[in-house]
Every structure is written in C-alpha cells, then in structure tokens.
Amino acid sequence: MNGTAPQQSDSQPTHLKVVPRPVAELDAVTVRFCGDSGDGMQLTGTEFTKSTALAGNDLATFPDYPAEIRAPAGTLPGVSGFQLQFSSHEIYTPGDAPDVLVAMNPAALKTNLPDLVQGGILVVNLDAFNETNLIKAGYKTNPLEDGTLASKYQLFKVDINKLTERALEGSGLNAKEVGRCKNMFALGMMFWMYGRPMDNTIAGIRQKFAKNPAVAEANVKAIKAGFNYGETTEIFTHKYEVKAAKLAPGRYRNITGNQAAALGFVAAAQRSGVRLFLGSYPITPASDILHELSAYKNHGVMTFQAEDEIAGIASAIGASYGGALALTTSSGPGVALKTEAMGLAIMLELPLVICDVQRGGPSTGLPTKTEQADLLQAVYGRNSESPLPVIASSTPGDCFETAYEAFRIAVKYMTPVVMLTDGYLANGSEPWPIPDVEKLPKIEVKYRTDPEGFYPYLRDPKTLARPWAVPGTPGLEHRIGGLEKDFTTGNVSYDPMNHERMVRTRAEKVARIADELPPTKIFGAPSGDLLVVVWGGTYGALHAAVENLQAEGKRVSQVHLRHLNPLPKDLGDVLKRFKHVLVAELNLGQLVKILRSTYLVDCKGLNKIQSKPFKIAEVVARCREILETSNGARA
C-alpha cells in the first residue's frame, strides 16, 4: 500500500479493496505501544488517547518512560511504553495487563511480553527483528520463528518499516526522516482495528508541523497507509468496537495530572484575586507544571526558573512575603534540598504550596518511574518540630482539586502546605469535566492594613493564623528570619518557655485544620471484615478491587485519604469498626506506621516498590488472603 488513494475524508478511505471482517463488540480494551525511546511511542499513545476521548469512551493512561536519558537504540533500558485502557463504562485504571501489544523492536517485545494476556493480540514490526537488534535484546534465536508466540498469542507480523518507506516514496524526506514516521503507520493500524476517528489527529499533525509541510504530509500519509493496510490486508481477522461510555453531562477534556495541577493553581489565583508566583527548578516528573504555568502570563501568573532547588523555594517565600500566592514544585530529591527553606516558611508562618511529584528513589533513583515513598518526608522530613499540612491527589483530574485545596488551606491558616502527587498521576490522563471557575469556593485573602494594635504574630482565635502584612504597608514594618520569634511581637526570642509555646502553637494550628474536614467517606458498609485504606495515586486500582470483592458478597469497604496531616478526626473510630485494616501503598509501609502509632490499630500492608502502579488482581489477591486467613482462624 502506498497510502495515497483518494478519500472522501481523512477517516474514510474509498475505492480500496475492503476485506470484510466480523466486528466484535468489546466492553473494554487495554492497548500498549512499546518501542525504542526514539520511536515516538509517547506521541503514538497520546494521539490514540485523543482519538479515543473523541469517540466518547472512558479511559485511563499510563505512559512509561525509560529511566535512561538516552540508552543505546535497541537495548532493554531504552524501551518506552504507553498503555491505555478504554471502555464503554466507568474505569479507574489503565488496565492490569494489555490485551493488545504493539512492539516495534525485539527489546520492546522482551520487556513487555510477560504482561500480555494469554491469547492477546501481538503486533510486531517484523523489519526490526534483525540479528543486531536480537543480540541487543538478549535473544539467542528469533522468537518470531520458533512457534512459541503463535501458540500463545494472536501474532501479526507486519513489515512496518518497509510499508512506511513505500507509502512515503517521493515525499522528499531522507531515510532517517522517513523512519521516524513508522510510529504513525502503527497508529493508523490501531485506528482501523478499533474504529477510531483520524480527522482530528491529522488536523493536529498539520498544525504542529505547519512550518514544515513535507514532514506534516509524510506523517499524514503514514497514518493513512497504516489504516488502509488494516482495511485491505487479510492478516487481520477481526475489527473491534467499544461503544461510548455514559459519562455525566458536561464539557470534558483529556487531562494529565500535571496539567490539572497547573490549572488548579491558576484557578486558585483567579478566585483569590492574587497573582500566582512559581519559583521552581526543573526536575522529572514535575517539570511540566512549570512548562504549563509559563503559558498563563495573561492570567497574571509569574514563573521563575531558578538555578537550583533552594533558589526556587527561596524566591517563592519572598513572593509570599510580598503578598503573592507562592508555589514551588519538585520531586523527592528536590524536596530534600528544600527542607531548610521549608522550615523558614514554617517559622515565618507564610502561605506557600510545595508540590512534590513523587518518583522512585532514594537519591536520583528512577527519575521517570512512579513511587509513593515521600509521605514520611512530607510529614516529618525537617529538623525540629515543624508540622505542615499534607494532602495528596488520587487521580489525574483530582490534581486540580488538591491544588486548589492546598492554596485554600495555606491562605486560611497562614502556613506552608505540601501537596503530593506522583509520576503515575502526573503523566497519566483521564477525561476531566471542565469546572465552572466562578462556582469554585472563593479563597479569601485578607492583607493586614490597619497599624492600630498590629503585632506580627497576633493570631486569629479560630485558625491561629497570623496577619499577612505586606511589606510597604505603613506601620506594619516587622522583621523576619529563621530565628525563633516572640509569641506576639515577632522579635527574636531565646526564652525557653516562649519557644515551647511557639512550637505547640504552630502544631495546634495545623491540627485545627481537622476541625473543618468532612466526615470520613466509606465506600461500602460502615463496618465489616476488611477495610482497605488508600491514599494518593493508588486509588484507582484499590477502588476497582474493592468493587470486585463487594460484587462477590465480601464484607469489604474502602476509605480514601486526601488529608494525611492532619488526619480526619473520625478516622480512628472508622478503623476500629473493621476486623482487619489493609493499607496499600507504593512504599514499604509509611502510612501503616502513621496509622499504627496514631490509633494503635494493627494495620496490615500491601507494599510494592517496582516503579509500577498496583494491578487490580494484586489487590484482590491480598484481600482474599486476609479474609481467608481470618475465616480459617475462626473455624
């Protein structure tokens, strides 16, 4: 196929030899694209996601970036992947295992094949399975030729390289540029297989490469060639249909966690009437928040790319002192460098949001991989007694809500706030109902202007917040710094009783946030055999697992915690109403430690530190183990 046949529209090829195929209706499908980091798998997955969103399916995505900045082409550390689950009903995860695996080279096949479901569809780029690439991937023989794959999977060997080259004959591009289009051929095949619309993808490509129309048209031809190949070749025996999901009415957009967080910060600035300042040093996987916010200058957003982490947070503290909504973003290693300045913000009692997009550690660790192991760092990881409110996002879209909530708390209680997301949420995406900003609760900002009776640490009797006195306001001059302050005047004080009073007051201020937290919401019965406690990005897999167990009649319920410091006031009573408590987290048991020490409840853990999110099946298996052990003990 040369992909040049005339068409009525970009989505509907005409006068090609169409091979009739039965159409199988599916409830949900999980597709994974994988290849070398230079093969454009993230772009391929993103475009397939956009098209799927336009088709009206519910969806969730999981981009998986290689940890190496640029591993040698064709090697195992250089494999990049993008997984997407889409369905005709509500879903909570990008899928436990792919039903369809598109592998662009042997290394991608070797690293991803163990996840493919038995009998699943396996599409491989036949041209890449040469001797050199097989050796790089550690294969002694070609797995496409020994019969093992065909016996376990629906194997489709496609000459993607050659077919792309044929489609782009006469395009004027050199061989390297033509090779870069092979991912679009693979995308076109998947568009055909699942009936995805192509028009918007093609329009987007033409817009993206408007200054280089030859490249734009080459990518368009490659997509059409892939679609036409699926339409006319006889190797594919079926097409598949996943009907649109019944989502709540409203306007939706597909959004990543980093995009949602950025919009939440902008919304907080709009609803408070105060300018937003971001002081940040780029770090994976938080950098996209800086990129996103830099585009909102017209909304009064000021971004400062600092030369290091300390400068980033120090500039944000200065902006907060000057009356701005101040934000700094980072990941675990960067937060480690920010801790002294976080203590300064605690001492100054100024509003500041520290957004930590967690990744695998320790130290530099696994920069592109997800983890959930910064909780103890967020709650306790500073010198001396330095409590901070800590909240965590549960889904990509929820990053908007938690970003807004973080600033609301910071301003109301005049305190720094830590907001936790993670790499899974930051890069993953889902359909997000666009909120009406005017209906968001207003964030009340009250600058002190009256010098009469002013003291820097004169506190609100309910929240214990000190006044926000902007420099330059006549009569409100006061000194700041990291040394301990007098309880009222704010002057430096070395008095031991004053120090204890200030330490206890700062702790009490954070504790009082719990007074306004809503009652703990329980998914399921208010008591039972097992309560599954969830925080952060593990929400989706845990929620789906609990739903499955409840459908079987198991007495299992779930609690999701957004506020991790302070914890909800009724949480202890909720935990004690269940025979067993399971806490699932992508660490070695950090929330378990907090809950055990706080409530003296024997919480059990489900812990995973593999740089991957939980699978629903893993959670179900652990819950069954606890329930069966309990039943056996009673017998």
N, C-alpha and C positions, 0 to 999 in steps of 0.2 A: 504494500500500500504506500502511496506517496502522500496521502493526506491532503491532496489538492482538489478533490472532487467538489464541484459546486454544491452549495447547500442553501436551503431556504432561510435558515438562521444558524447561529453558531452552535446550537444544541441539536439540530435535526439534520443529519446527512441525508441526501437524496440520491436516487438512481444508483446506489451501490447494491451489490448483490447481498441482500439481507438473508442471513441464515436463521430460519425460525427456531426459537428457543423457548421452552416452557419457562414461565415466570413463577418462581417460588416466593410466597409471601412469608416474611420473617418478622418476628416480634422485636428482635434486637440483634445487632451485629457489632462485633469488635474487629477493627482493622488495624494492622500495624505496618507502617512503612519503615524499612530499615536499609541502611547502606553506609557508605563511607561518609565522613563528616563533610566532604566536598560534593556529595551527590545531591544536595538540596532536599533532604528528607523533611526538614522542618517546614520549608516552604510548601512542599507537596502536601504534608499533613494539614497545614494551615489552610490551604486552598480547598482541600477536600472538606474541611470543617466548615468553612464559609458556605460552600455549596449545600452542605447538609443542613446548616441552620436555615438557609433559604427554603429548603424543602419542608421545613416545619417539624423536623424531628427534635426530640430532646437529645442532648448529647453531653459528653464529658471527654476531655482530652488529657493526655499525659505525654508531653514532649520529654525525651530522654537524651540529653546532650552528652557527648564524650567528655570525660574529665581532662583529657589531654587537650591542650590548646590546639595543636596540630600534629596528631600522631601520623606516622608514615601511612600513606594511602594503602588501603587493602589490609591493614592489620587489625587485630581484635580490639585494642584500646581506642581505635579511631571510629568505631561504629556509632552511628547516630540513629535514633529511632523516634517515631511519633505514633502514639496509639490513640485511637478514637473509638468510643462506643456510641452508637446512635440507636434510637429506639422509637417505638410508637407509643411509649408510656414513660412515666417519670423514672429517671435513673439517678444514681448517686455517685457512680464511679466510672472511670474509663474502661472498666472491664477487667476481670481476673486474668483472662488469657485470650489471645487473639483467635478469632475464627478464620481470619484471613491474614496471611503473612506475605508481604511483598519484599523479597530480598534481592538487593541489587548487586551483591557480590558474595563470595564464599565466607568472608569474615562475618558479614551480617547474618548469613544463614546459621553459622556455627553458634553465634552468641544468642540468637533469638529462637532457634528451632525448638529448644526444650519447652518453651512457653506455648507453642501452637497446640491447639486441641487436637486429639486424635480424630482423623477424618477431615480435618480442616483444609482450607484452600491454601496452597502454597504456590505463589507465582515467583519464578526466579529469572534473573537476567542471564540467560544462557551464555552470552558473549563474554561475561566476566569470569566464567569458570575455566580459566586457562591455567597452565601449570604454575606460573608465577604466583597468581593470586591464591591458588590452592595451597601452595607451600607457605605463604604468609599467614594463612588462616590455620595452619597446622593439620591440614588434611593430607593423608598419605595416598589416598585414592579419591577419585571424583565421586562425591555422594550422589550425583545425578545419574550415575551409570551403573551402580551396583544393585538397584532394585529396592533398596530399603525404604527410600522416601515414597515411592509409588505405592508400596504396600500399606503405608500408614496414613498417607495424606492424598488429597486431590492435587496432584502435581501438574503444573503448567509451566513448561519451559519455553520462554519467549526470547527471540533474538532482539532484545530491546535496543542495543547499540546499533545493529545493522539497520533495523527498521527506522530508527530515528535518523540515521545518516541518509537513508533512501528518501525519507519524507522531506529532508532539507537540502536535497540536491538543487543547486542553482541559487541557494539563498545568499551566497556571497560570504558566508561565515567560514572561518578557518576550522580545522578539525577539532581543536580544543573547545571552541565556542559551540560547535555542533554537539560535542559530547556533553556539554552542560545542560542540554535540552532533554536528555533521556529521562529525567525525572518527570517531565511534563508528559512524555509518552505513557509512562506508568500511571500517571494521574488520569489521563484520558481513558485508559482501560478500566480503571476503577469507577470513573464516571459512568461508563457504559454498563458495567456489571451491576451497579446499584441504582441506575436511573437518576443520577444526579444532574442538575442543570449546569450547563457550561457557560452560559452567556455572561454572567457576572464575573466569572473568573477571567474570561477572555477580555472583557472590557477593562478589568483591573490591570491585567498584564500590559495592555496597550497604553494605559495611563501611566503605569510605572516606568515603562521604557519609551515614553513619548519622545525623548531626545535621541533615542536610538531605535528607529522604527524597524531596522533589519533584525535586531535581536527580538523585538516585540513580535514581529510576524513569524519568526522562527519558532518561538515558544508556542504561539497560537497553532501553527501547523503541526507541531509535535503533539499537542493535546488532541487535535482533531484526528491525527493519524492513529493515536492510541485508541480513541473512541471508535474510529472506523475499523480498526483491527478487531476489536471485540465484536463489532456488528457483523463482520464478514467472514472471519475465520471460523473454522469448525472445531477448534480445540476446546472452546468453552461450551459446556453442555447446558448451562442454565443462566438465566438472569434472575435477579432478586429484587424484591420490593419490600421496603419498610415504610409503612404508612406514617403520615404526620401524627405527632403526639397531640393530645388535648391539653394544651397549656392554658393557664389562666389568661383571660383577655388582657391586652396591653401591648405596648411597643417594646420589642425586645432587640437586643444586640448581643452578639457573641463577645465575651469579655474575659480577659485573663485576670488573675489576682493582682498583678502589679498595676494593670490599667485601672481596675476597680479601686485599688487603694489610692492611686493618684486622684481619681475623680472624687473620692470621699474627702480627701484633704482639701481639694478645691471647693467642694460644696460647703465644708465647714467654714472656710474663709468667706464665702458668699453669704452664708446665714449668720455669720457673726459681724459682718461689715468691717472686718480687719484684714489687712494684707497678709498673705502667706509667704513665709521665707523658708527655703530649703537650703541647708548647708550640708553638703554631702561629699564623700569621696567614693568614686565608682568601685563597686565590688559585686561580683556574681553571688547570688542571683538578684540583688537589689537594684542594680544599675538602671533597669528600665523605668523605675519610678522617677529617677532623676531625668531620664530622657522624656518621659511623658509630661512631667510638670514644666519642663523648659518650653513646652509649646503653648503654655497658658499665660503668657505675658499680658495678653489683652484682658485677662481677668485679675490683674493685679498680683500675679504670682512672680516672686523673685527667686531665681535659683542661682546657687553659687557652688561651682565645682571646686572643692578645696584640694590642696596638695597632699593632705593626709587626713586620717580619721579624726585626730584630735582637733585639727583646724576646722573640720566640718562641724563638729558639735560645739566647739567654742564660738564659732560665728553664729550658730543658731541660738546659743544662750545670750549672746549680745543682742541679737534681733529680738528675742523675747523681752529682755530688759528694756529695749526701745519700744515695746508695745505691739510687736507683730505676733501673729500665730507662727510659732517656730517649730521646725521639723528637721530631724536628721535621720537618714536611712543607712542601713548597713546589713551585714550578716555577722555570724558569731565571732570570727576573728576581729572584725572591726569594732564590735561592741566591747570586746576585751580591751581594746585601746581607748575606748571612750569612757571607761568606768570612772576614772578620776574626775573627769568633767561632769559625769552624771551626778557624782557626789556634790560637786559645786552647785549644780542646778537644784539639788535637794536642799542644800544649805541656804541658797538664795530664795527658795520656795517660789520659783517662777514656772509658768506653764511651758512645757516642752514635750513633744512627742518623739520618742526614739523607736523607729520601726526596724525590727530585726527580722529579716527574711532568712530563716534558718537553713543551714546546709550541713553536709557531712563534715565532721571534724575528727579529732582535735586539730589545732593549728590550721594550716592551709587545707588539710584533709581532702575532701572531694568537692571541689568548688561547684560543680554542676549537678550534684546529686542531693536529693532531699533527705532531711533528718528532722528530728523533733527534740533535740537534746540541749536546747538553750534555756529550758524552763528554770532550772536551779540558778543558772547565771542571771536570768532576768529577775528572779525573786530575791536572791541572796548575793549575787556576784559583785559586791562592792565592799570597800573597807568600812568597818564600824557598823553601827546600826543605821541603815539607810534604806528604809522601806519605800517601795514605789508601787503604784497600781500597775497590774499586768493583765492585759486582755489578749485574746487570741482569736483569729479568724478561723472559720470552719469550712468555707467553700470559696472558690474564686470570687463569686459575686458578693459574698459576705465580707470580703476585704473592704468594700465600700462602707458597710455599716460599722465595722470596727474602727476604721479610720475616722469616721465622723464621731463615734463614741469616745475615742481616745482624746480628741480635742475638747469635747464637751466636758469630760472629767478634768482634763488639765486646766481648763479655764475656770471651772466652777470651784475647784479645790486648790488652785494655785500650786500645782505640783507637776513634776515630770511624770510621764506615763510611758510604759513600754508596751508596744503593740507587736505581737508575734504572728508572723505568717511563716511559710516555708517554701522551698523550691517547687514542691508539687503544686501548691496553690498559686504561686507567683507565675509559673509558666503554663499551668493548666487553664482550661477555659470551659465556659458553660453559657447557655442562654441566660441573659440577665434582663429582667423587666426594668426599663428605664424609669427611675422615680421622678416625681414632680418635686423639684428642689424647693418650691415655695411651700410645700406641705411638710417638709422636714422640720423638726422642732428647732426653734431659734436658739442659737448659742449666745447667751447674754454676756457681753463683755462690759465690765464696769471699771473704767480707769478712775483712780482717785484724783480729784481736782481741788478739793477743799483743804487748805492747810490747817484749818481750825481743828485742834485736837489730834493732829496727824502723828502717828508713830509707825515706823516701817513694819513692825510686827504686831500691830494691833489687829486682832483676829475677829472674823465673823463668828458669832457664838455657835452657829449651827454647823458650819463646814470647817471651821478653824482656818480658813483661807486668810492670808494676809492681804493688804491692799496692793493693787497693781498701780504703782506710782511711776509714771513715765518720766524719764529724765527731761529736764527743761521746764517742768511744771513748777511755777513759782511757789516757794515754801515747802516743797516736797523733797528737798535735797536729802540724800541719805547715802551711807557708804555700803558697799557690797564687798564680797570676798569669801574665801573659804574658811576663815577662822570662825569659831563659834560666836553666835550673836546673843546679845542680851534679849530676854524674852519680850520686851516691849520696845526698847529704844533702837535695837538693831546695832548698837555699838559692840565692839569686840569685848567678849567676856570670857574670863578664865575661871569664873566661880563654879565650883563643882556642883552645887545644888542647882544653879541655873542650867548647867549642861544637862543634868538628868531631866530637868523639867522640859527643856527643848527637845531632847531625844524622845521622851514619852509623848510630847505634843505632836511631833511630826508623825510618829507611829499611829497615834489616835486619829489624826487627820485622814490617813489612808484607811484605817479601819472603819471610819464613819461612812465611807463610800458604800459599804454593805447595807446601810440603812435604806438606801434607795434602790437596791437591786430587787427585781421581781422575784416572786417565789420560784424555786427550782422547778422547771418543767420536766415532767416524767413522760417519756414515750412508752406507753403501756400501763399496766396496773401499778397502783401506788405501793404495792408490796408483792413479794413473791420469792422464787427460788434464787434468782440471779439478777443483779443489776450491773449493766455494762456502763462504765463511766468513760466518757470520750472528751478529748479536748483537741482543738486545732484541726489540722487537715485530715486527721483520721476519721472525721465524722461520717463521710460517705460510705466507706466500707463497713463501718460498725453499724450504721443505721440500716443498711441493706441486710446485714447478717441478722440483726435483731428482728427485722420484719420477717425474714425467712423462718426463724425459730418460732415466732409468735404464730405464724400460719400453720405450724405443726402442733400448736396447742401447748407449747412450752411456756412456763411462767417466767418469762424473761422480759425485762424492761431496760430502758436506756436513759441516761442523763448526759446531756452535752453541756460542758462548762465553757462559757465565754470569758467570764471573770475568774482569774486564777489568783489574784491578790487584790483586794480581799476576796475570799470565797463567799458564796451566798450564805446567809445566816441560818437558813434551814437545812443546809446540806447534811450536817451531821445526823439529824433526825431521819432524813431520807435514806442515808446509807444503812442505818440500823434497822430499817424495816425489811431488809432482804437477808436471806440466809447466806448468800455469797455476793461479793463485790469483785468484779473484774475490771481492771484499768488497762486499756490497750494504748500503747504509745510507742513511737519510733525512737526509743532510747532504752536504757537498762532499768527503768523504773523510777523516774524522777517524781511524777505526780503521786505514785504509790507511796513514796517516802513522806510526802507532804500530808497526804490523807491519813496515813497510819499515825503519824506523830500528832496531827491535829485532833483526830476523832477517835483514836485508839480502836480502829476497825481493821480487821485482818484482811486487807485488800490483797487480791491476787493480781499478778501481772501477765500481760501478753506483750512480749517485747520483741522488737525486730530492728536490727541495725544493718540493713543490707542496701541502703540507699534507694529503696523502693517502697512504695506505699503498701499498706495491707491489702491482701486479697480477701474477698468475702469468705471464701472457703476456709482460709486460715482462722478467721474469727469464729466461724460456725464450729469448726473442729475443736477449738479451745473451749468454747461454751459447752459443747457436748461432753467434753472430758470432765469439766467441773460438775455438770449436772449428773452424769453417770456415777462419778465418784461419790457424790452426795447421796444418791439413791442407794448405792451399794452399802454405804456406811449405815444408812437407816435400816436396811434389810438385815 
